[in-house]
Amino acid sequence: MHPIPILVASTLLLAGTEIAAAASSSRIAETGAFLLGNAHRCGVADERVVRAGKVIRQLIVAASDDAREQTAAKSRFAEIFRASAHPEGDGHALIPPCKTVVTQFERLEQFRDRAALR
């Protein structure tokens, strides 16, 4: 097994747990965008990706110290989402397997569902 997919899976896992709430807004944006962009690439339904995007935005807002930091994080989110959703085939892009992406995406959905019950 390659260490990069394991590292990616670990990073994505953190995005779907309460640990993400303690992270910086830019890290939440980057990790969330990577997950959602790849979920889109892997064929996860658009409405599911949009719902998860709302969770990521809420986490960004909660972790931001001010409006400038929030704006920068949202910009970074958009940049990474685009790159992850449509990776270039030049061999330089990190493209995790769809099975891993969908598993981590479902964990994020479970986090959202648990948070809604509180």
C-alpha positions in Angstrom: 0.0 0.0 0.0 1.3 3.5 -0.8 1.8 6.0 2.0 0.3 8.9 0.1 -3.3 7.5 0.0 -3.0 6.7 3.7 -1.9 10.2 4.4 -4.8 11.6 2.3 -7.3 9.4 4.0 -6.1 10.4 7.4 -6.3 14.1 6.5 -9.8 13.6 5.0 -10.9 11.8 8.1 -9.9 14.7 10.3 -12.1 17.0 8.1 -15.1 14.9 9.1 -14.6 14.9 12.9 -14.8 17.4 15.7 -11.0 17.8 15.4 -11.7 20.0 12.4 -13.4 22.6 14.6 -10.1 23.3 16.3 -8.2 23.7 13.0 -7.6 27.0 11.2 -10.1 28.2 8.7 -7.6 27.9 5.8 -6.9 24.2 6.8 -10.6 23.5 7.0 -11.1 25.1 3.6 -8.2 23.2 2.0 -9.1 19.8 3.4 -12.9 20.3 2.8 -12.3 21.5 -0.8 -10.0 18.5 -1.5 -12.7 16.1 -0.2 -15.6 17.8 -2.0 -13.8 18.3 -5.2 -12.8 14.7 -5.3 -16.3 13.6 -4.3 -17.6 15.5 -7.3 -14.9 13.9 -9.5 -16.0 10.5 -8.2 -19.6 11.0 -9.1 -21.2 11.9 -5.8 -24.5 13.6 -6.5 -24.3 17.3 -6.8 -26.9 17.9 -4.1 -24.9 15.9 -1.6 -21.7 17.9 -2.4 -23.6 21.2 -2.0 -25.0 20.1 1.4 -21.5 19.1 2.5 -20.2 22.4 1.2 -22.6 24.2 3.5 -21.1 22.3 6.5 -17.6 23.2 5.4 -18.6 26.9 5.0 -20.0 26.8 8.6 -16.8 25.4 9.9 -14.8 28.0 8.0 -16.9 30.8 9.6 -16.6 29.3 13.0 -12.9 29.0 12.8 -12.2 32.4 11.3 -11.0 35.2 13.5 -12.2 38.0 11.2 -13.9 38.7 7.8 -10.5 38.9 6.0 -9.5 35.4 7.2 -12.9 34.1 6.2 -12.7 35.6 2.7 -9.2 34.2 2.2 -10.3 30.7 3.3 -13.3 30.8 1.0 -11.1 31.8 -1.9 -8.7 28.9 -1.1 -11.6 26.6 -0.9 -12.8 27.5 -4.4 -9.2 27.2 -5.8 -8.7 23.7 -4.4 -12.2 22.5 -5.2 -11.7 23.3 -8.9 -8.3 21.6 -8.9 -9.6 18.5 -7.2 -12.8 18.2 -9.2 -10.9 18.4 -12.5 -7.3 17.2 -12.0 -4.9 17.5 -14.8 -3.5 14.3 -16.2 0.1 15.4 -16.0 0.9 13.1 -13.2 1.5 15.9 -10.7 -2.0 16.0 -9.2 -2.7 13.9 -6.1 -5.7 11.8 -7.1 -7.0 9.6 -4.3 -9.1 6.4 -5.1 -12.8 7.0 -5.3 -13.5 4.3 -2.8 -11.5 6.3 -0.2 -13.0 9.6 -1.2 -16.6 8.3 -0.9 -15.9 6.7 2.4 -14.6 9.9 3.8 -17.4 11.9 2.2 -19.9 9.7 4.0 -18.1 10.3 7.3 -18.5 14.0 6.7 -22.2 13.5 6.1 -22.5 11.4 9.3 -20.8 14.3 11.2 -23.3 16.7 9.7 -26.2 14.5 10.7 -24.9 14.1 14.2 -24.4 17.8 14.6 -27.9 18.5 13.4 -29.3 16.3 16.2 -27.6 18.4 18.9 
